[in-house]
């Protein structure tokens, strides 16, 4: 029996898992001898810098498992504590808590606690290095606050799905430079909270009317919902919150956008509602699908432009020809008939924004082609931790974490439950715990805000532990609290360092 037949027999007997079907090729472009997949509008230098950033960040997390495996093998040696600290400094860049090392010869090394502790340290290091690591994006991206304002918007409020595969949405997929005009709050299934968004809109509008947003006197507010889907395995690797049903994901996100517009107009009067935009992301290849609003701001699930098709159709064109083709593709979508038909053309400002988002995403399509063989090797979940509360701009990378925006666990219960379900497969089934970072912002300009942010962290931590009592009791849930100053320099300061880890 040859090797191929032997492996097939082992899979049939259940000794080895079934081999996954080969992934379909990237629909935008496939690298062959006479087709290098190098688009005239792709920023390859930025792609190289972003790949270096991705590798640097991921290495800090992947080194954890490798290091802990080594420690597990040598935990009963006489000089274990000294050797463990030497390896930790050499491979991870920091020492480990002595409390988790010195009694390993009695009850064995608490690898679950060490894994969680190291995960939080890797998060801290990522945040500390972010100003330098993310500088290339800030220096090269044209989609900054000034550009957004040139499209007629003072605020770009984005609500993607909380899925970890969308955590690189802003810097990678959309190529938006980090700036005060962009706000991101993720929710399971992109089902953002209407009342919370009304408060956000009201606050930004008040800030604009009071002159707090430079040049924003005539600008508008744009709300963007971002859903996702998988073309490799649509029935299993789509949006978990919507049961991997792509149609439900699209319709649900669109319904939220329409409900927000209706709520604001019913409250503040006709014409007060913000503009809205719906974007889909194929998380296998990071291509986007932009649904075009018509002249009345109405969006159809069937009226859209897809970036992968633009890349495919314009590879080999000059930059000017490719840009002209993007404009033509948008015009064709505007004039679509049948289910996709709208009333009039997309307003000029949002049309310009869409055109540039499509162009910018061509770089990300090429990024996946050049650096990830055309399609991500892990098309499903591979997150390292759950972040609840408020997200940090310093942590934006695909599948780095699952995020649940919330003020209280009760209001974010669905998002938290989805996250725990994901980590049941990723960590719990393999004996690891679930690291949960609880993070909130405060403003140094507001007296007592820092103390109140800490109290919020504590309330959410207690509520998370109460919601999953078995995980907490069995030492499989690890919570770390952190706060950041939204206006000052304090970033991701840990509060009560690792009480749930060392205390056990």
C-alpha positions as CSV (number, residue, x, y, z in Angstrom):
1,X,0.0,0.0,0.0
2,X,1.5,3.3,-1.0
3,X,1.6,6.5,1.2
4,X,-1.4,8.1,-0.5
5,X,-3.6,5.0,-0.1
6,X,-2.4,4.5,3.5
7,X,-3.4,8.1,4.5
8,X,-6.7,7.7,2.8
9,X,-7.4,4.5,4.7
10,X,-6.4,6.1,8.0
11,X,-8.9,9.0,7.3
12,X,-11.6,6.5,6.5
13,X,-10.9,4.7,9.8
14,X,-11.1,8.0,11.6
15,X,-7.5,7.9,12.7
16,X,-6.8,11.0,10.7
17,X,-9.3,13.9,10.0
18,X,-10.8,14.1,6.6
19,X,-8.7,16.1,4.2
20,X,-10.3,19.5,3.5
21,X,-11.3,20.1,-0.1
22,X,-8.8,22.4,-1.9
23,X,-9.7,26.0,-1.7
24,X,-10.9,27.7,-4.8
25,X,-8.5,30.1,-6.5
26,X,-8.6,33.8,-5.8
27,X,-11.3,35.1,-8.3
28,X,-9.4,38.4,-8.7
29,X,-6.2,37.0,-10.0
30,X,-4.1,33.8,-10.0
31,X,-0.3,34.1,-10.1
32,X,1.1,32.2,-13.2
33,X,4.2,32.6,-15.3
34,X,2.8,35.4,-17.5
35,X,0.5,36.9,-14.9
36,X,2.3,38.3,-11.8
37,X,-0.8,39.8,-10.2
38,X,0.6,43.3,-9.8
39,X,-2.0,46.0,-10.2
40,X,-1.2,49.5,-11.1
41,X,-3.3,50.9,-8.2
42,X,-1.8,48.6,-5.6
43,X,0.6,50.1,-3.0
44,X,3.1,47.4,-2.8
45,X,5.5,49.3,-0.4
46,X,2.6,49.7,2.1
47,X,1.8,46.1,1.6
48,X,5.3,45.1,2.5
49,X,5.3,47.3,5.6
50,X,1.9,46.0,6.7
51,X,3.1,42.4,6.3
52,X,6.1,43.2,8.5
53,X,3.7,44.6,11.1
54,X,1.5,41.6,10.9
55,X,4.4,39.2,11.3
56,X,5.8,41.2,14.3
57,X,2.5,41.2,16.1
58,X,1.6,37.5,15.4
59,X,5.1,36.4,16.4
60,X,4.5,37.7,20.0
61,X,1.5,35.4,20.3
62,X,2.7,32.3,18.4
63,X,5.8,32.2,20.5
64,X,3.7,31.7,23.6
65,X,2.5,28.2,22.7
66,X,6.0,27.2,21.6
67,X,7.6,28.5,24.8
68,X,5.0,26.8,27.0
69,X,5.5,23.5,25.3
70,X,9.2,23.7,26.0
71,X,8.5,24.6,29.7
72,X,6.1,21.7,30.0
73,X,8.9,19.3,28.9
74,X,11.4,20.5,31.5
75,X,9.2,21.5,34.5
76,X,10.6,18.8,36.8
77,X,14.3,19.7,36.5
78,X,16.1,21.0,39.5
79,X,16.8,24.5,38.0
80,X,13.4,24.8,36.4
81,X,12.5,28.3,37.6
82,X,15.8,29.8,36.4
83,X,15.7,28.0,33.1
84,X,12.0,29.0,32.6
85,X,12.8,32.7,33.1
86,X,15.8,32.5,30.8
87,X,13.6,30.9,28.0
88,X,10.8,33.4,28.6
89,X,13.1,36.4,28.3
90,X,14.8,35.0,25.3
91,X,11.7,34.0,23.4
92,X,9.0,36.3,24.7
93,X,10.9,39.3,26.0
94,X,9.6,39.2,29.6
95,X,9.8,37.1,32.7
96,X,7.0,35.0,34.0
97,X,5.3,35.2,37.4
98,X,7.4,33.3,39.9
99,X,4.2,32.2,41.7
100,X,3.3,30.1,38.7
101,X,6.6,28.5,38.4
102,X,8.1,27.6,41.7
103,X,5.6,25.0,42.9
104,X,5.4,23.2,39.5
105,X,7.2,20.1,40.9
106,X,4.3,19.5,43.3
107,X,1.2,19.8,41.2
108,X,2.6,20.4,37.8
109,X,2.9,23.6,35.8
110,X,-0.3,25.6,35.5
111,X,0.0,26.0,31.7
112,X,-3.6,27.3,31.4
113,X,-2.8,30.2,33.7
114,X,0.5,30.9,32.1
115,X,-1.0,30.9,28.6
116,X,-3.6,33.6,29.7
117,X,-0.9,35.6,31.5
118,X,1.4,35.6,28.5
119,X,-1.5,36.5,26.2
120,X,-2.2,39.6,28.2
121,X,1.5,40.5,28.1
122,X,1.5,40.2,24.4
123,X,-1.5,42.5,24.2
124,X,0.4,45.1,26.3
125,X,3.5,44.9,24.1
126,X,1.4,45.4,21.0
127,X,-0.2,48.5,22.4
128,X,3.1,49.9,23.5
129,X,4.7,49.4,20.1
130,X,1.7,50.6,18.1
131,X,2.8,54.2,17.5
132,X,5.9,52.9,15.7
133,X,4.4,49.8,14.2
134,X,1.4,51.6,12.7
135,X,3.3,54.7,11.4
136,X,3.6,53.4,7.8
137,X,-0.2,53.4,7.5
138,X,-0.5,56.9,8.9
139,X,2.2,58.2,6.6
140,X,1.0,56.6,3.3
141,X,-2.8,56.3,3.5
142,X,-4.7,59.0,1.6
143,X,-8.0,58.1,3.3
144,X,-7.5,60.3,6.2
145,X,-9.7,62.8,8.1
146,X,-9.1,65.5,5.4
147,X,-10.2,63.1,2.6
148,X,-13.3,62.0,4.5
149,X,-14.2,65.7,5.0
150,X,-13.7,66.4,1.3
151,X,-16.4,63.8,0.7
152,X,-18.7,65.8,2.8
153,X,-18.5,63.9,6.1
154,X,-17.2,64.9,9.5
155,X,-17.6,61.4,11.0
156,X,-17.3,57.9,9.6
157,X,-19.0,55.7,12.2
158,X,-18.4,52.0,11.3
159,X,-20.1,49.0,12.9
160,X,-18.6,45.8,11.6
161,X,-19.4,42.3,12.9
162,X,-17.5,41.5,16.0
163,X,-15.9,38.5,14.2
164,X,-12.1,38.4,14.6
165,X,-11.7,38.2,10.8
166,X,-12.9,41.8,10.6
167,X,-10.5,43.2,13.2
168,X,-8.2,44.4,10.5
169,X,-11.0,46.2,8.7
170,X,-9.8,49.8,9.0
171,X,-6.1,49.6,8.4
172,X,-6.0,46.6,6.1
173,X,-9.2,46.0,4.2
174,X,-10.4,49.7,3.9
175,X,-6.9,51.3,4.2
176,X,-8.3,54.1,6.4
177,X,-5.6,56.0,8.3
178,X,-6.3,56.1,12.1
179,X,-7.9,59.5,12.8
180,X,-10.5,61.2,15.0
181,X,-13.0,61.2,12.2
182,X,-13.3,57.4,12.2
183,X,-15.2,55.5,14.9
184,X,-15.4,51.8,15.1
185,X,-17.8,49.7,17.3
186,X,-18.2,46.1,16.5
187,X,-21.3,44.0,17.3
188,X,-22.1,40.3,16.6
189,X,-23.6,40.2,13.2
190,X,-23.1,44.0,12.8
191,X,-26.3,44.4,14.8
192,X,-25.4,47.7,16.4
193,X,-27.4,49.2,19.2
194,X,-29.9,51.8,17.9
195,X,-30.2,53.9,21.1
196,X,-26.4,53.9,21.6
197,X,-25.9,55.1,18.0
198,X,-28.4,57.9,18.5
199,X,-26.4,59.1,21.4
200,X,-23.2,58.9,19.4
201,X,-24.8,60.8,16.5
202,X,-26.1,63.4,18.9
203,X,-22.8,63.9,20.6
204,X,-20.9,64.3,17.3
205,X,-23.5,66.7,15.9
206,X,-23.3,68.8,19.1
207,X,-19.5,68.8,18.8
208,X,-19.8,69.9,15.1
209,X,-22.4,72.7,15.8
210,X,-20.2,74.0,18.7
211,X,-17.3,74.3,16.3
212,X,-15.4,71.4,17.9
213,X,-14.9,69.7,14.5
214,X,-12.7,71.9,12.2
215,X,-14.3,72.5,8.9
216,X,-17.3,70.4,9.8
217,X,-20.0,73.1,9.6
218,X,-21.5,71.8,6.4
219,X,-20.4,68.2,6.7
220,X,-22.6,65.2,7.4
221,X,-22.4,62.0,9.5
222,X,-22.0,58.6,7.7
223,X,-23.0,55.4,9.4
224,X,-21.5,52.2,7.9
225,X,-22.5,48.7,8.6
226,X,-20.1,45.9,7.6
227,X,-21.2,42.3,7.3
228,X,-19.1,39.4,6.1
229,X,-19.2,36.1,4.2
230,X,-17.0,33.2,3.1
231,X,-16.8,32.1,-0.5
232,X,-14.7,29.0,0.4
233,X,-17.2,27.5,2.9
234,X,-20.3,29.7,2.9
235,X,-22.4,27.3,4.9
236,X,-20.0,27.1,7.8
237,X,-17.6,30.0,7.8
238,X,-19.9,32.9,7.3
239,X,-21.3,35.0,10.1
240,X,-21.7,32.9,13.2
241,X,-24.3,35.4,14.6
242,X,-26.5,34.7,11.6
243,X,-25.9,31.0,11.3
244,X,-23.6,31.5,8.2
245,X,-26.7,32.6,6.3
246,X,-25.4,35.3,3.9
247,X,-28.8,36.6,3.0
248,X,-29.8,37.1,6.6
249,X,-26.5,38.8,7.3
250,X,-27.1,41.4,4.5
251,X,-30.7,42.0,5.3
252,X,-30.2,42.3,9.0
253,X,-27.4,44.9,8.7
254,X,-29.4,46.9,6.2
255,X,-32.5,46.8,8.5
256,X,-30.4,48.2,11.3
257,X,-29.2,51.1,9.1
258,X,-32.8,51.9,8.0
259,X,-34.0,51.7,11.6
260,X,-31.3,54.2,12.7
261,X,-32.3,56.7,10.0
262,X,-36.0,56.3,10.9
263,X,-35.3,56.7,14.6
264,X,-33.3,59.9,14.2
265,X,-35.8,61.5,11.7
266,X,-38.7,60.6,14.0
267,X,-36.9,62.2,16.9
268,X,-35.2,65.2,15.4
269,X,-37.2,65.9,12.2
270,X,-37.3,65.1,8.5
271,X,-33.8,65.4,7.0
272,X,-31.9,65.0,10.2
273,X,-30.9,61.3,9.6
274,X,-27.3,60.6,8.7
275,X,-26.2,59.0,5.4
276,X,-25.7,55.3,5.5
277,X,-23.6,52.8,3.6
278,X,-23.5,49.0,3.6
279,X,-20.3,47.0,2.9
280,X,-19.7,43.3,2.7
281,X,-16.4,41.6,3.2
282,X,-15.3,38.2,1.8
283,X,-13.1,37.3,4.7
284,X,-11.3,34.5,2.7
285,X,-9.7,37.1,0.4
286,X,-10.5,40.5,2.0
287,X,-12.4,41.7,-1.1
288,X,-15.2,44.2,-0.4
289,X,-18.8,44.5,-1.8
290,X,-20.1,48.1,-1.6
291,X,-23.9,48.6,-1.8
292,X,-24.6,51.9,-3.5
293,X,-27.2,54.3,-2.0
294,X,-29.5,55.9,-4.5
295,X,-30.3,59.6,-4.7
296,X,-32.6,59.2,-1.7
297,X,-30.0,57.4,0.4
298,X,-31.8,54.0,0.0
299,X,-29.8,50.9,-0.3
300,X,-30.6,47.6,-2.0
301,X,-29.1,44.3,-1.2
302,X,-28.8,43.7,-4.9
303,X,-27.1,47.0,-6.0
304,X,-23.4,46.8,-5.4
305,X,-19.9,46.8,-6.9
306,X,-17.3,44.1,-6.0
307,X,-13.7,44.9,-5.7
308,X,-12.4,41.5,-6.7
309,X,-14.2,41.9,-10.1
310,X,-12.6,45.3,-10.5
311,X,-9.1,43.9,-9.8
312,X,-9.8,41.0,-12.3
313,X,-11.0,43.3,-15.0
314,X,-8.3,46.0,-14.7
315,X,-5.2,44.0,-14.1
316,X,-2.7,45.1,-16.8
317,X,-4.3,48.5,-17.1
318,X,-2.6,51.8,-16.3
319,X,-3.7,53.6,-13.1
320,X,-5.7,56.1,-15.1
321,X,-7.5,53.4,-17.1
322,X,-8.2,51.4,-13.9
323,X,-9.7,54.5,-12.2
324,X,-11.9,55.1,-15.2
325,X,-13.1,51.5,-15.0
326,X,-14.0,51.9,-11.4
327,X,-16.1,54.9,-12.3
328,X,-17.8,52.9,-15.1
329,X,-18.5,50.0,-12.7
330,X,-20.2,52.4,-10.2
331,X,-22.2,54.0,-13.0
332,X,-23.4,50.5,-14.2
333,X,-24.5,49.6,-10.7
334,X,-26.4,52.9,-10.4
335,X,-28.3,52.2,-13.6
336,X,-29.1,48.6,-12.7
337,X,-32.6,47.3,-13.3
338,X,-34.8,44.8,-11.6
339,X,-34.3,44.1,-7.9
340,X,-31.3,46.4,-7.9
341,X,-33.0,49.4,-9.4
342,X,-32.8,52.6,-7.4
343,X,-34.0,56.2,-7.7
344,X,-31.4,58.4,-9.3
345,X,-27.7,58.4,-8.9
346,X,-25.6,58.1,-5.7
347,X,-24.8,61.5,-4.2
348,X,-21.4,62.9,-5.3
349,X,-19.8,62.8,-1.9
350,X,-20.5,59.3,-1.0
351,X,-19.8,58.2,-4.6
352,X,-16.3,59.7,-4.3
353,X,-15.8,57.9,-1.0
354,X,-17.0,54.6,-2.5
355,X,-14.7,55.0,-5.5
356,X,-11.7,55.5,-3.2
357,X,-12.6,52.6,-0.9
358,X,-12.8,50.3,-3.9
359,X,-9.4,51.5,-5.2
360,X,-7.8,51.2,-1.8
361,X,-9.1,47.7,-1.3
362,X,-7.3,46.6,-4.5
363,X,-4.0,46.9,-2.5
364,X,-5.5,44.5,0.2
365,X,-6.6,42.0,-2.5
366,X,-3.0,42.0,-3.8
367,X,-1.7,41.7,-0.2
368,X,-3.6,38.5,0.3
369,X,-2.5,37.2,-3.1
370,X,1.2,38.0,-2.5
371,X,1.5,37.2,1.2
372,X,-1.2,34.6,1.9
373,X,-1.2,32.6,-1.4
374,X,-4.4,34.2,-2.6
375,X,-6.6,33.0,0.2
376,X,-6.1,32.9,4.0
377,X,-4.9,29.5,5.2
378,X,-7.2,29.7,8.2
379,X,-10.5,30.9,6.7
380,X,-12.4,30.5,10.0
381,X,-11.7,31.6,13.6
382,X,-8.3,31.8,15.0
383,X,-8.6,34.6,17.6
384,X,-6.3,34.8,20.7
385,X,-8.6,36.5,23.2
386,X,-11.9,38.3,23.7
387,X,-12.0,42.0,24.1
388,X,-15.1,43.5,25.7
389,X,-16.1,47.1,26.4
390,X,-14.4,49.6,24.1
391,X,-11.9,48.7,21.4
392,X,-8.5,50.2,21.0
393,X,-7.1,51.5,17.8
394,X,-3.8,50.0,18.7
395,X,-5.1,46.5,18.2
396,X,-6.3,46.1,14.6
397,X,-5.3,42.8,12.9
398,X,-7.2,40.0,11.4
399,X,-8.2,37.2,13.8
400,X,-6.3,38.7,16.7
401,X,-9.3,39.0,18.9
402,X,-13.1,38.7,19.1
403,X,-14.6,42.1,20.1
404,X,-17.9,42.8,21.9
405,X,-18.7,46.5,22.3
406,X,-20.8,47.0,25.5
407,X,-21.4,49.1,28.5
408,X,-23.0,46.2,30.5
409,X,-22.8,42.5,30.0
410,X,-26.6,42.3,29.9
411,X,-26.9,44.5,26.8
412,X,-24.0,42.7,25.2
413,X,-25.0,39.2,26.2
414,X,-25.5,37.9,22.7
415,X,-22.1,39.2,21.6
416,X,-20.4,37.6,24.6
417,X,-22.2,34.3,24.1
418,X,-21.1,34.2,20.5
419,X,-17.5,34.9,21.6
420,X,-17.6,32.1,24.2
421,X,-19.0,29.7,21.6
422,X,-16.1,30.5,19.3
423,X,-13.5,30.0,22.1
424,X,-15.1,26.7,23.1
425,X,-13.7,25.4,19.8
426,X,-10.5,27.4,19.8
427,X,-9.3,27.0,23.4
428,X,-11.6,25.1,25.8
429,X,-11.7,21.9,23.9
430,X,-7.9,21.8,23.9
431,X,-7.6,22.5,27.6
432,X,-6.8,26.2,27.4
433,X,-8.8,28.9,29.1
434,X,-10.5,32.0,27.6
435,X,-8.5,35.2,28.1
436,X,-10.9,38.2,28.3
437,X,-9.6,41.7,28.2
438,X,-12.1,44.2,29.7
439,X,-11.2,47.7,28.4
440,X,-12.7,51.1,28.7
441,X,-11.7,54.6,27.8
442,X,-11.8,57.7,30.0
443,X,-11.0,61.4,29.4
444,X,-8.4,63.2,31.5
445,X,-10.4,66.3,30.9
446,X,-13.3,65.0,33.0
447,X,-12.7,65.0,36.8
448,X,-13.0,61.5,38.3
449,X,-13.3,59.8,34.9
450,X,-10.4,57.5,35.4
451,X,-11.8,56.2,38.7
452,X,-15.2,55.7,37.1
453,X,-13.6,53.8,34.2
454,X,-12.0,51.4,36.7
455,X,-15.3,50.9,38.4
456,X,-16.9,50.1,35.0
457,X,-14.2,47.5,34.4
458,X,-14.9,45.9,37.8
459,X,-18.6,45.8,37.2
460,X,-18.2,44.2,33.8
461,X,-15.6,41.7,35.1
462,X,-18.0,40.6,37.9
463,X,-20.8,40.3,35.4
464,X,-18.8,38.2,33.0
465,X,-17.8,35.8,35.7
466,X,-21.4,35.6,36.9
467,X,-22.6,34.9,33.4
468,X,-20.2,32.0,32.9
469,X,-20.0,30.6,36.5
470,X,-18.8,27.1,35.5
471,X,-15.9,28.5,33.5
472,X,-14.9,30.8,36.3
473,X,-15.2,28.1,38.9
474,X,-13.2,25.6,36.9
475,X,-10.4,28.2,36.4
476,X,-11.0,28.4,32.6
477,X,-12.0,32.0,32.4
478,X,-9.3,34.7,32.8
479,X,-10.3,38.4,33.0
480,X,-7.8,41.3,32.8
481,X,-9.1,44.8,33.2
482,X,-7.5,47.8,31.4
483,X,-8.1,51.5,30.8
484,X,-6.9,54.1,28.3
485,X,-7.1,57.9,28.2
486,X,-8.9,58.8,25.0
487,X,-7.1,62.2,25.0
488,X,-3.9,61.6,26.9
489,X,-1.0,59.2,26.6
490,X,-2.1,56.4,29.0
491,X,-2.8,53.3,26.9
492,X,-4.0,49.9,28.1
493,X,-3.0,50.3,31.7
494,X,-3.7,47.0,33.5
495,X,-5.8,47.3,36.6
496,X,-5.2,44.8,39.4
497,X,-2.7,42.8,37.4
498,X,-3.8,39.3,36.9
499,X,-5.7,38.7,40.1
500,X,-7.7,35.9,38.6
501,X,-4.6,34.1,37.3
502,X,-2.1,34.4,40.2
503,X,-4.8,34.2,42.8
504,X,-5.7,30.6,42.0
